[in-house]
């Protein structure tokens, strides 16, 4: 037996006698009070070394309440002789999860009664959002269903990190905003209760079996629950993607009490059926909007990652030049030496709207920049240009040959122009010329160099190209290429 000392008393528990399955936040063991009474001791997956404070404030609040549908808290806090946190509760007879596994699908009346018990418990402790409501946390005690583990997720969140909390959520019952890491609200518990109602009536939560539970909760429409229109309407509204559109707990309780009471005349049944149909249409619209938001969030994450990656990559190029040549001076995203200026410009993510708008054939561009070398030339003939600028596009993109996002370098030239000081050049990536230059069509603008991968194993070649160009530009001998598209000899000679 393991002995612990908490806020109110000393307790002991057998860590080889686990009650139920371990949850996302902890595990429960058979325990004993000082007077010999049996208790349940929950050991949290949290140590004092990771905690932000030394007491479970929510446990203290719950221990001082007389709640009818919340499992009482007998003791709480950190063990005086270890760095672990515990909650002590009375031993309950069984969980809702165990009852569903034993009995299978519940009847409508039993489902209503259970759901109303859960709502009662949530309303009793309405100052606290549960955030991990699920059948294994609904326990039968003293002839009614009671909610256990109130406030543990809040404690874990305050004491560790949002990432830890996301890792600990229960996937089958987690609301869309939990998957996104958004701030919690009571609507999280309403969503979980909608999933629990599905579990009671169908034997499983709405999205169990989906290949990707996260995407299902974020974007998919839950299956039709039953042949009872008002019940379908209620659960559809409870499982809406946007938390602010879900009904309150009071509204849910009122609707549940009226469902299946056999007092509805046929006109009301028709109205209920119409309401369920409208709710379904609204749920479909909301799922579509949520899917679009998920796509936007994913796109923005990709674009930000690309921007974050290119800066250090170009910095390594600049550092290599500066370490080789003391005369080279770095200022921000520009390095200068002699007559040469090498710059990284216009590094930015592309918006989701641009991604779904004009894109070259086979390309998806998440972020972009331009890199350029400008120099003053030593004039040989009277009509020689006084300056020259070599520019290329840098694209964080996928294409037909590369399915994952990589940084590419490429530049362009105009077939109708002479090999003057404006070749090769970077093009505006949302321009018609850029799209046509990368298409299979014959157009005045064509690819002058690339596309070359410049990250990972392409970085060494990227550095080599631009250091050679920079060296020539520094002493004024960088000239436009004699042949376009550019030949490798242009860089080597």
C-alpha positions in Angstrom: 0.0 0.0 0.0 1.1 3.6 -0.7 0.4 6.2 2.0 -0.3 9.8 1.1 -1.1 12.9 3.2 -3.3 15.6 1.6 -5.2 18.7 2.7 -7.7 17.0 5.0 -6.3 13.6 6.0 -4.0 10.7 5.4 -5.0 8.0 2.9 -3.6 4.8 1.5 -4.1 3.1 -1.9 -3.0 0.0 -3.7 -1.3 1.0 -7.0 -1.8 -2.6 -8.3 -5.6 -2.3 -7.9 -6.7 0.1 -10.6 -10.3 1.1 -10.9 -11.3 1.3 -14.6 -9.0 2.3 -17.4 -6.4 5.1 -17.1 -7.7 8.4 -18.5 -6.0 11.3 -20.2 -5.4 13.1 -16.9 -4.8 10.3 -14.4 -5.6 6.9 -13.1 -7.8 5.7 -10.2 -6.9 3.1 -7.5 -8.7 1.4 -4.6 -7.9 3.3 -1.5 -8.6 3.3 2.2 -9.4 6.1 4.7 -7.9 6.2 8.2 -11.1 4.8 9.6 -11.0 1.9 7.2 -13.7 3.0 4.8 -13.1 2.3 1.1 -12.4 5.3 -1.2 -11.2 5.9 -4.7 -7.8 7.7 -5.1 -7.1 9.4 -8.4 -3.4 10.1 -9.1 -3.0 12.9 -11.6 -0.5 12.7 -14.4 1.3 15.7 -13.0 4.3 16.3 -10.8 5.1 19.3 -8.6 8.1 19.9 -10.8 5.7 20.8 -13.7 3.0 22.5 -11.6 2.5 26.2 -11.4 1.1 26.2 -7.9 0.7 24.0 -4.9 -3.0 23.3 -4.4 -6.0 22.2 -6.4 -8.2 25.2 -5.9 -11.1 23.7 -7.8 -10.9 20.6 -5.6 -11.1 22.8 -2.6 -14.2 24.5 -4.0 -15.9 21.2 -4.8 -15.1 19.7 -1.4 -17.1 22.5 0.2 -20.2 22.0 -1.9 -23.3 19.7 -1.4 -24.0 18.8 -5.0 -26.5 16.1 -6.0 -25.1 15.1 -9.4 -21.4 15.7 -8.9 -19.2 13.0 -7.3 -18.1 14.5 -3.9 -14.4 15.4 -3.4 -13.3 14.0 0.0 -9.7 15.4 -0.2 -7.3 16.9 -2.7 -3.9 18.4 -3.3 -0.2 17.4 -3.3 1.1 14.6 -1.2 3.3 16.0 1.5 5.9 13.2 1.0 6.0 13.2 -2.8 5.6 15.5 -5.8 2.3 13.9 -7.0 -1.2 15.4 -7.0 -4.2 13.4 -5.9 -8.0 13.6 -5.6 -9.9 11.3 -3.2 -13.5 10.4 -3.9 -16.1 7.9 -2.6 -16.2 4.6 -4.4 -18.9 4.6 -7.0 -20.7 1.4 -8.2 -19.9 1.7 -11.9 -19.4 4.1 -14.8 -21.7 5.0 -17.7 -19.1 3.5 -20.0 -19.3 0.2 -18.2 -23.1 0.3 -18.3 -23.2 0.9 -22.0 -20.8 -2.0 -22.6 -23.0 -4.2 -20.5 -26.4 -3.2 -21.7 -25.7 -2.0 -25.2 -28.1 0.7 -26.6 -30.2 2.6 -24.1 -33.9 3.3 -24.4 -35.0 6.8 -25.1 -36.4 7.2 -21.5 -33.2 5.9 -20.0 -31.1 8.2 -22.2 -33.2 11.2 -21.2 -32.9 10.4 -17.5 -29.2 10.0 -17.7 -28.6 13.1 -19.8 -30.8 15.1 -17.4 -28.7 13.9 -14.5 -25.5 15.0 -16.4 -27.0 18.4 -17.2 -28.0 18.8 -13.5 -24.4 18.2 -12.5 -23.1 20.6 -15.0 -25.5 23.3 -13.8 -24.7 22.7 -10.2 -21.0 23.3 -10.9 -21.6 25.9 -13.6 -18.7 28.1 -12.5 -16.4 25.3 -13.8 -16.2 24.0 -17.3 -15.6 20.2 -17.1 -13.7 19.9 -20.5 -13.4 16.1 -20.4 -17.0 14.9 -20.2 -17.3 11.3 -21.3 -19.0 8.1 -20.2 -16.1 6.9 -18.1 -16.4 10.2 -16.1 -20.1 9.7 -15.4 -20.5 7.4 -12.3 -23.5 5.7 -10.6 -23.5 6.8 -6.9 -26.3 6.7 -4.3 -29.0 5.9 -6.9 -28.2 8.6 -9.5 -25.6 9.5 -12.2 -22.9 11.9 -11.1 -20.1 13.7 -12.9 -16.5 13.0 -11.7 -13.2 14.8 -12.4 -14.6 18.3 -12.4 -11.8 20.9 -12.9 -8.9 18.5 -13.5 -8.4 19.7 -17.1 -8.3 23.3 -15.8 -5.7 22.4 -13.2 -3.6 20.6 -15.8 -3.9 23.5 -18.2 -2.8 26.1 -15.6 0.0 23.9 -14.3 1.5 22.8 -17.6 0.8 23.9 -21.2 -1.9 24.0 -23.8 -0.1 21.4 -25.8 -0.2 19.0 -22.8 -4.0 19.6 -22.6 -4.5 18.8 -26.3 -2.6 15.6 -25.9 -4.8 14.6 -23.0 -8.2 15.3 -24.6 -10.5 12.3 -25.3 -10.8 12.3 -29.1 -14.3 10.7 -29.4 -15.8 13.5 -27.2 -13.6 16.5 -27.9 -15.3 19.7 -29.3 -13.8 21.3 -32.5 -12.5 24.3 -30.5 -10.5 21.9 -28.2 -8.8 20.4 -31.3 -7.9 23.9 -32.4 -6.6 24.9 -28.9 -9.2 27.7 -28.5 -10.1 29.1 -25.1 -12.7 26.9 -23.3 -16.4 27.7 -22.7 -19.4 25.8 -21.4 -20.2 25.0 -25.0 -17.5 22.4 -24.8 -19.5 20.4 -22.3 -22.7 20.8 -24.4 -20.8 19.3 -27.4 -19.5 16.4 -25.3 -23.0 15.7 -23.9 -24.3 15.5 -27.5 -21.7 12.9 -28.2 -22.7 11.0 -25.0 -26.3 11.0 -26.1 -25.2 9.4 -29.4 -23.2 6.8 -27.4 -26.2 5.9 -25.3 -28.7 5.5 -28.1 -26.3 4.1 -30.8 -23.8 2.3 -28.6 -20.9 4.5 -29.9 -20.1 8.3 -30.2 -21.0 10.0 -33.5 -17.6 9.9 -35.2 -16.1 6.7 -33.8 -14.5 4.8 -36.7 -13.5 7.9 -38.7 -10.0 7.7 -40.1 -9.2 11.1 -38.7 -11.2 12.0 -35.6 -9.8 15.5 -35.6 -11.0 16.2 -39.1 -14.3 14.5 -38.4 -15.0 16.7 -35.4 -13.9 19.8 -37.2 -15.6 19.3 -40.6 -18.0 16.3 -40.8 -21.7 16.3 -40.1 -22.8 13.8 -37.4 -25.0 10.9 -38.4 -28.7 11.0 -37.9 -29.4 9.8 -34.4 -32.9 8.4 -34.5 -36.4 8.6 -36.1 -37.5 11.2 -33.5 -37.3 14.6 -35.3 -37.0 16.7 -32.1 -34.2 14.5 -30.7 -32.3 14.8 -34.0 -32.8 18.6 -34.0 -31.5 18.9 -30.4 -28.4 16.7 -30.9 -27.6 18.4 -34.2 -27.6 21.8 -32.5 -25.5 20.4 -29.6 -22.9 19.2 -32.1 -22.6 22.4 -34.1 -19.0 23.3 -35.0 -19.2 26.9 -33.8 -19.5 27.0 -30.0 -21.5 30.1 -29.9 -24.3 28.5 -31.9 -24.9 25.6 -29.5 -27.9 25.7 -27.1 -27.4 26.4 -23.4 -27.6 23.6 -20.8 -31.0 25.0 -19.7 -32.4 24.8 -23.2 -31.0 21.3 -23.6 -32.8 20.2 -20.4 -36.1 21.8 -21.4 -35.9 20.1 -24.9 -35.1 16.7 -23.4 -37.9 16.8 -21.0 -40.4 17.4 -23.8 -39.1 14.7 -26.2 -41.1 11.5 -26.3 -43.7 12.6 -23.7 -46.5 11.5 -26.1 -48.4 14.8 -25.8 -47.7 16.2 -29.2 -50.4 16.4 -31.8 -49.7 15.6 -35.4 -49.2 19.2 -36.4 -46.4 19.5 -33.8 -44.8 16.4 -35.1 -44.8 17.9 -38.6 -43.3 21.1 -37.1 -40.7 19.1 -35.3 -39.8 17.2 -38.4 -39.4 20.5 -40.3 -37.3 21.8 -37.5 -35.0 18.8 -37.7 -34.6 19.3 -41.4 -33.7 22.9 -41.0 -31.3 22.0 -38.3 -29.7 19.5 -40.6 -29.3 22.1 -43.4 -27.8 24.5 -40.9 -25.4 21.9 -39.7 -24.3 21.2 -43.2 -23.6 24.9 -43.8 -21.7 25.1 -40.6 -19.7 22.0 -41.4 -18.8 23.5 -44.8 -17.7 26.8 -43.1 -15.7 24.9 -40.5 -14.0 22.8 -43.2 -13.1 26.0 -45.0 -11.7 27.5 -41.7 -9.7 24.3 -41.1 -8.3 24.6 -44.6 -7.4 28.3 -43.9 -5.7 27.4 -40.6 -3.7 24.6 -42.2 -2.7 26.8 -45.1 -1.6 29.6 -42.8 0.5 27.1 -40.8 2.2 25.9 -44.0 2.8 29.5 -45.2 4.2 30.6 -41.8 6.5 27.6 -41.7 7.9 28.5 -45.2 8.6 32.1 -44.2 10.3 30.9 -41.0 12.5 28.5 -42.9 13.8 30.8 -45.6 15.1 33.5 -43.4 17.7 31.2 -41.7 18.6 29.6 -45.1 19.5 32.9 -46.6 21.3 34.0 -43.4 23.5 31.0 -43.8 24.4 32.1 -47.3 25.2 35.6 -46.0 27.3 34.2 -43.1 29.3 32.1 -45.5 30.1 35.1 -47.6 30.9 37.3 -44.6 33.1 34.6 -43.0 35.1 34.3 -46.3 35.4 38.0 -47.1 35.9 40.5 -44.3 35.0 43.3 -46.7 31.4 42.0 -46.9 28.9 43.8 -44.6 25.5 42.4 -43.6 22.6 44.7 -42.9 19.3 42.9 -42.3 18.5 40.9 -45.4 21.1 42.6 -47.5 24.9 42.0 -47.8 27.2 44.4 -49.7 30.8 44.1 -50.9 32.5 46.3 -53.5 30.1 47.0 -56.3 27.7 44.2 -55.4 24.5 44.2 -53.3 22.8 40.8 -52.6 19.3 41.1 -51.2 16.4 39.0 -50.1 13.1 41.0 -50.6 9.4 40.6 -50.3 9.5 37.5 -48.1 5.8 36.9 -47.2 3.2 34.2 -46.9 0.5 33.9 -49.5 -3.1 34.1 -48.3 -5.6 31.3 -48.6 -7.6 33.4 -51.1 -4.5 33.7 -53.3 -3.9 30.0 -53.0 -7.3 29.2 -54.4 -7.1 31.9 -57.0 -4.4 32.3 -59.7 -1.8 29.5 -59.4 0.4 28.3 -62.2 -0.5 24.9 -63.7 0.5 22.1 -61.2 1.8 24.5 -58.6 0.6 25.5 -55.1 2.6 28.4 -53.7 2.4 29.0 -50.0 5.1 31.7 -49.6 7.4 33.6 -51.8 10.3 36.0 -51.9 12.8 37.5 -54.4 16.6 37.3 -54.3 18.7 39.7 -56.4 22.2 40.8 -57.1 22.8 44.3 -58.4 26.1 45.7 -59.5 27.8 48.7 -61.2 29.6 47.5 -64.4 32.9 48.4 -65.9 31.9 49.7 -69.3 33.8 48.3 -72.2 31.8 49.8 -75.1 30.0 53.2 -75.1 26.6 51.6 -75.2 27.3 49.2 -72.4 24.9 49.5 -69.4 26.1 51.2 -66.3 24.4 48.7 -64.0 23.0 45.2 -64.0 20.6 43.3 -61.8 20.1 39.5 -61.7 16.9 38.5 -60.0 15.1 35.3 -59.2 11.9 34.1 -57.6 12.0 32.0 -54.5 8.8 29.9 -54.0 7.7 27.7 -51.1 5.6 25.4 -53.1 4.6 22.0 -54.4 4.4 21.0 -58.0 3.7 17.9 -60.1 7.0 16.3 -59.3 7.3 17.4 -55.7 4.3 16.6 -53.5 5.6 18.2 -50.3 6.4 21.8 -49.8 9.9 22.8 -50.6 11.7 26.1 -51.4 12.4 26.5 -55.2 14.5 29.1 -57.1 13.6 30.1 -60.7 13.9 33.1 -63.0 12.5 34.2 -66.3 13.3 36.0 -69.6 11.3 37.6 -72.4 11.7 36.1 -75.8 10.9 39.3 -77.5 13.5 41.4 -75.6 17.2 41.6 -76.1 19.6 40.1 -73.6 19.8 43.5 -71.8 20.3 44.3 -68.2 16.8 43.0 -67.3 17.5 39.3 -67.9 17.0 37.1 -66.1 14.3 38.5 -63.8 11.7 37.6 -61.2 8.1 37.9 -62.1 5.1 38.9 -59.9 3.7 35.5 -58.9 0.1 36.6 -59.2 0.7 37.9 -62.8 -0.6 36.3 -66.0 3.0 36.3 -67.3 4.1 34.2 -64.4 1.3 31.6 -64.9 1.9 31.3 -68.6 5.7 31.1 -68.3 5.2 28.0 -66.1 2.6 26.4 -68.3 3.0 24.2 -71.4 2.0 27.0 -73.7 4.4 28.9 -75.9 4.5 32.5 -74.5 6.9 35.4 -74.7 8.0 34.9 -71.1 9.9 31.7 -70.5 11.9 30.1 -67.6 15.5 31.3 -67.6 16.7 29.1 -64.8 15.4 26.4 -62.5 13.2 25.5 -60.8 15.8 24.3 -58.4 15.2 23.1 -54.9 17.2 25.2 -52.5 16.5 23.7 -49.1 17.8 20.5 -47.6 20.1 18.8 -50.1 19.7 21.7 -52.6 21.2 24.3 -50.2 24.8 23.7 -51.1 24.2 24.3 -54.8 22.1 27.4 -54.0 24.9 28.9 -51.9 27.4 28.0 -54.7 25.4 29.8 -57.4 24.9 33.0 -55.5 28.4 33.3 -54.0 29.8 33.0 -57.5 27.4 35.6 -58.8 28.2 37.8 -55.8 32.0 37.5 -56.4 31.7 38.6 -60.0 29.3 41.4 -59.2 31.7 42.7 -56.4 34.4 43.5 -59.0 32.0 44.7 -61.7 32.4 41.8 -64.1 28.9 40.2 -63.8 27.3 40.4 -67.2 23.9 39.2 -68.6 24.1 35.5 -69.7 25.0 35.0 -73.4 22.4 32.2 -73.7 18.9 31.8 -72.2 17.8 29.6 -70.6 21.0 29.9 -68.5 23.7 27.2 -69.0 25.7 25.9 -66.1 28.8 27.4 -67.6 27.4 30.9 -66.8 28.0 30.2 -63.1 31.3 28.3 -63.6 33.2 30.8 -65.7 
